[in-house]
Amino acid sequence: MVWFRSQYLCDAGDALRPWASPRLAPDQDCLLVTAQFDPLHDEGAALGDAMVVAGVDVDGRCIAGMPNGFMNLGMAPAARRAIEGVCAALAVWLDKDTGWDGKE
């Protein structure tokens, strides 16, 4: 997991930025998508719970029957339907006026 984190965060200070940790941006909304059979599903659900406690408006969606990486399984009909559902939810979220200008 350390290696994966190092691919996402350039330095330790990045972990304190709202774009890296939504819990640090309580005035923002969050679309949180987890997969039922992802080994980190419980951690994703716990992150959603922590964000709610921090005041983040979380739209949490657990994709039933899907494993980690289901977004890469578009050729499978069930995965394709799940991807379409996530994309539809994301389109709604992207259409929201969040007030965030993308700057820290």
N, C-alpha and C positions, 0 to 999 in steps of 0.2 A: 504494500500500500504506500510505503514511503516513495517508491519510484513513481507511482502514478501521481502522487501529490506533487512531486518535483516537476512533472511534466505540465502541471496546471499552474503552479505558483512559481514565479521566478525567484523570489526570495521570501524570507520569513515574514517580512512586512506586508506582503501581498495578502496573507491570511487575515489581516485586519481591515481589508478593504471590502465595502459592501458588495461589489461584484463577485467576490470570492466567497463571502459568507453572508447569505441573505439575512441571517439573524442580526447583522449589524445595520440593517436598513429597515427598521420597523415601519417607516412611512411608505414602504413599497408593498406591492403584491407579489405573489409567487405562484407559479404553476409548477407543482411538484409531481413528477411522474415516476412511479416505481413499477417493477414487474413482480408478479406473484412469486415466481421461482428464481428470483435473483438472490444470490447468497447474502447480499447486502440490503435486502428488502427491509429488514427490521431497523437497520441503521437509518435508512431513508425515511421510514415512518417516524422514528425518533427525532430526526431533523425537523420534519414537519411539525411535530408536537412542540419542539423547542422554539420554532419560529412563531407559532401561534402564541405561546407564552410571552415571547418578546414583542408581540403586537403586530406581527406580519399577517396580512390577509392571505391565507394559504388555500389554494384550490388543489387538494391532494387527490391524485388518481392512481389507483393500483390497477394495472392491466392484468386481468385474470388469465391464467394459463400460460403466461409468457415468461421466458427465461431472460436473464441478463443478456443484453445485446440484441433484443428482438427487433430493434430498429434496423438491424442489418439483415434481417430475414424476410425482406419484402417479397420474395418469390413464394413464400408460404401464404396461403389464403388467410389463415387466422392472423398471422403477423401483419399482412397487408391491411386487414380491417383495423387492427390495433393502431397501426401507423396512421391510417386515415383519421381515426378518432383523436389521436394526439395532435395531428396537424390541424384539425378543425378547432380543437381547444386552444391551440397556440394562436391560430388566426384571430380568435376572439380576444385573447390577451394582447396581441400586438395591436389591435384596434383600440385598446383602452388608452385613455389619456392618463398616464401615471404621474406626470409632472416631473419625472426624472429626466435630466438633460444628458445623461451619459457621463457626466463629469463627477469627480469625487467631491 
